[in-house]
Amino acid sequence: MLTVTDLVAAAVIESAISKTIHAEFFVATTFKKAEEILNTTKIDVVICNLQLKDGDAIDFLYTLKSQDKKQYSIIISQDKSAYIQNEAYKAGVNDYVLEIDIQNIGFKLKNLSIYIHKNQTIQAADSILIDEEKYAIIKNNQSYFLPAKEFEIVKLFCSSPEKIFTRDEIASHIWKEALVAKSRIIDVHITHIRKVIGKGSIRSIKKVGYGLSTSNV
C-alpha cells in the first residue's frame, strides 16, 4: 500500500488502516517519488492527498492511467465540491474520502472487493483478483468458487501472470509430487477452471504448460 501524502498524514492513515487490515506501507511525499515507487514495487492500493507541492492527484491518476497501471486508488481531500469529485472519478479514482472521515478509511478498504491477506493481494491481468480470505476468484467484480486444488492452481498462475508453468511445476506446487504431471489430472482441472471462470482465462502452450491469460478476458 502506498500513501502519497505528507509524513503526518501518512502516519494517521497507517494508524487508521492498521486497526482493521494488515498491509505493507510505503510513503511518498511527492507524486514524482510515488511514480518511482510504482515503477519498482508491486502496489495494490494508492491513497493520496488531492494536492501536494509538486502537483495534484487528478493529474497523477491520469498519468497512471496512461501507463496502464492497475491500483485501487483513493483520494483524501478537504474539498467537498461535486465538480472536483467528478473530475477525480473521471481520472479513475475508486474512492474519494473527505479528511474528516479519514479514521474510517480502514473499514472502507476492508469492505471492498480487494482483500489484503498476509500483506498481499494477488492481482492479475485487468480483471482477476484472488480473495484468499474467502477462497474466491473475483473476475469482473463477480465471485467464483472453485474446489481447493483448482483455486490453488489459479492462485499459482496469478503469482506470475506472464509465466507459463510447466506440468512439473504445477504438480510440484499443488500436489507436491511429480507423478501427477504424467497423468491427465492437471488437464481435467484446467478444463473445469475454464468452464467456471471463462475459456479465455487460461492460456496453454502445447508441450510446455499453462498460465493465466494476460488479456482482458
Residue pairs with C-beta under 8 A, 6 or more apart in sequence:
1 17
1 23
1 24
1 25
1 26
1 43
1 44
1 45
1 46
1 47
1 116
2 25
2 26
2 27
2 28
2 34
2 37
2 38
2 41
2 43
2 45
2 46
2 47
2 71
3 9
3 10
3 13
3 14
3 25
3 26
3 27
3 28
3 46
3 47
3 48
4 28
4 29
4 30
4 31
4 34
4 46
4 47
4 48
4 49
4 52
4 57
4 60
5 13
5 27
5 29
5 47
5 48
5 49
5 52
5 76
6 29
6 49
6 52
7 27
7 29
9 49
9 76
10 25
10 27
10 29
12 102
13 47
13 76
13 102
13 105
14 25
16 102
16 103
16 104
16 105
16 106
17 23
17 105
17 106
17 109
18 106
19 106
20 106
20 107
20 109
20 110
21 106
21 109
21 110
21 116
22 116
22 118
22 119
23 45
23 116
23 119
24 119
26 37
26 41
26 43
28 34
28 36
28 37
29 52
30 52
30 53
30 54
31 48
31 52
31 54
31 55
31 57
31 59
31 60
31 63
32 54
34 46
34 48
34 60
35 60
35 63
37 43
38 46
38 64
38 69
38 71
43 71
44 71
44 72
44 114
44 116
44 120
44 121
44 123
45 71
45 72
45 73
45 74
45 109
45 114
45 116
45 121
46 64
46 71
46 72
46 73
46 74
47 73
47 74
47 75
47 76
47 105
48 57
48 60
48 73
48 74
48 75
48 76
49 57
49 75
49 76
49 77
50 56
50 57
50 58
50 75
50 76
50 77
50 78
50 79
50 84
50 88
51 57
51 77
57 75
57 77
57 88
57 91
57 93
58 75
58 84
58 87
58 88
58 91
58 93
59 91
61 73
61 75
61 88
61 91
61 92
61 93
62 91
62 92
64 71
64 73
64 92
65 91
65 92
70 123
70 126
72 94
72 112
72 114
73 92
73 93
73 94
73 95
74 93
74 94
74 95
74 96
74 97
74 105
74 108
75 88
75 93
75 95
75 96
75 97
76 97
76 98
76 99
76 102
76 105
77 84
77 96
77 97
77 98
77 99
78 98
78 99
79 85
80 98
85 96
88 96
89 96
95 108
97 104
97 105
97 108
109 116
113 129
113 131
113 138
113 141
114 121
114 123
114 129
115 121
115 129
115 131
115 132
115 133
115 134
117 131
117 132
117 133
118 132
121 129
121 130
122 129
122 130
122 132
122 155
122 158
122 159
123 129
123 130
123 158
124 130
124 157
124 158
124 161
124 212
124 214
125 161
125 212
125 213
125 214
125 215
125 216
125 217
126 216
127 139
127 140
127 216
127 217
128 137
128 138
128 139
128 154
128 158
128 197
128 201
128 212
129 137
129 138
129 139
130 137
130 138
130 154
130 155
130 158
131 137
131 138
131 143
132 155
134 143
135 145
135 148
135 151
136 143
136 144
136 145
137 143
137 144
137 145
137 146
137 151
137 154
137 196
137 197
138 144
139 197
139 198
139 201
139 217
144 196
144 197
145 151
146 154
146 192
146 193
146 196
146 197
147 192
149 174
149 175
149 189
150 189
150 192
150 193
150 196
152 173
152 174
153 170
153 174
153 186
153 189
153 190
153 193
154 193
154 197
154 212
156 165
156 170
156 173
156 174
157 163
157 165
157 202
157 210
157 211
157 212
158 212
160 211
161 211
161 212
161 214
162 211
162 214
163 211
164 203
164 205
164 208
164 209
164 210
164 211
165 173
165 209
165 210
165 211
166 181
166 208
166 209
167 181
167 186
167 209
168 178
168 181
169 209
170 181
170 186
170 209
170 210
171 177
171 178
171 179
171 180
171 181
171 186
172 178
174 180
175 185
180 186
186 210
190 202
190 204
190 210
193 201
193 202
194 201
194 202
198 217
200 213
200 215
200 217
201 212
201 213
201 217
202 210
202 211
202 212
202 213
203 210
203 211
203 212
203 213
204 210
204 211
205 211
